[in-house]
Amino acid sequence: MAERMVEVDGVELCTETFGDPAAPPVLLVMGTGASMLWWEDGFCRLVAEGGRFVIRYDHRDTGRSVTYEPGRPGYTATDLVRDAAGVLDTYEVPAAHVVGVSAGGALAQLLALGHADRVRSLVLISTSAAVPGDRELPPPTAEFIRFVAAPPVGQPDADALVERQVAYARVLAGGRRPFDGTAARTLVRRDIERAHDFDAARNHDSLPDGDPPQAPLSSIAVPTLVIHGTADPMFPLLHGEALAEQIPGAELLTLRDAGHGIERADWATVVPAILRHTATGNGVGGS
């Protein structure tokens, strides 16, 4: 379907849907700083073809959604959680299965904690606990830290910006599998060309928390599936394991040698797992 601009709490967000609106709804929440394009079209179609109504959207300051001056976002992480609920409102969806990746997984957790009636189930991919816990977790890998700590040299032109984003995608991939630089470059170019102001996405790096819920993860009562790659450089596997332990009844699906995010090579595993989880509410082992 075509993209649709919607208004949520007075701001415009860009959305897109796949599949039959009468089917069980699945809301896809991408990581902060990333537009909905990172839920690739082919992935969305596969989920929709499995009998789901798929909704994806651009966060504020990404893609075609409302854009703020770089360094002056004027909103909080709590507002991003409310945006997710607001997108459901615009499609007249009382509650959805919520699938979040990276920081989008944290937003999904906060949605379940603060707006439990809007969430049928959770799928948390390449993420970590959204609220403090008492377990010490490993930091990102040294390679990841070096990359994000290195500032860009000067003001990059369009080609240099593309190559830096591709290099970042390569680091996130974890280094244990072949990296498809051509596919990454195509997606990055499309993302940059589509954005109102690609630099504005950096606002997500310094957002204040706002007013997050104070409830522990143990209070999440919806069926939860945690999916995590064994080569994730941002959140090493122990983050996913700890998350699955803290949420009652959560199941953990590990992806061998997968990095951060959803790689095309894992669609054949991840899509059926999501479909089973959202069909039965009983996770990967459901029938």
Salt bridges, closest charged atoms under 4 A:
GLU3 OE1 - ARG64 NH1 2.72
GLU3 OE2 - ARG194 NE 3.06
GLU16 OE1 - ARG56 NH2 2.57
GLU40 OE1 - ARG264 NH2 2.60
ASP41 OD1 - ARG56 NH2 2.88
ASP41 OD2 - ARG190 NH1 3.59
ASP58 OD2 - ARG194 NH2 2.63
GLU69 OE2 - ARG72 NE 3.88
ASP79 OD1 - ARG82 NH1 3.35
ASP83 OD2 - ARG60 NE 2.79
ASP89 OD1 - ARG118 NH2 2.83
ASP159 OD1 - ARG189 NH2 3.45
GLU163 OE2 - ARG185 NE 2.80
ASP232 OD2 - HIS228 NE2 3.48
ASP232 OD2 - HIS260 ND1 2.99
GLU245 OE1 - ARG135 NH1 2.54
ASP257 OD1 - ARG176 NH1 3.57
GLU263 OE1 - ARG177 NH1 2.91
ASP266 OD2 - ARG177 NH1 2.82
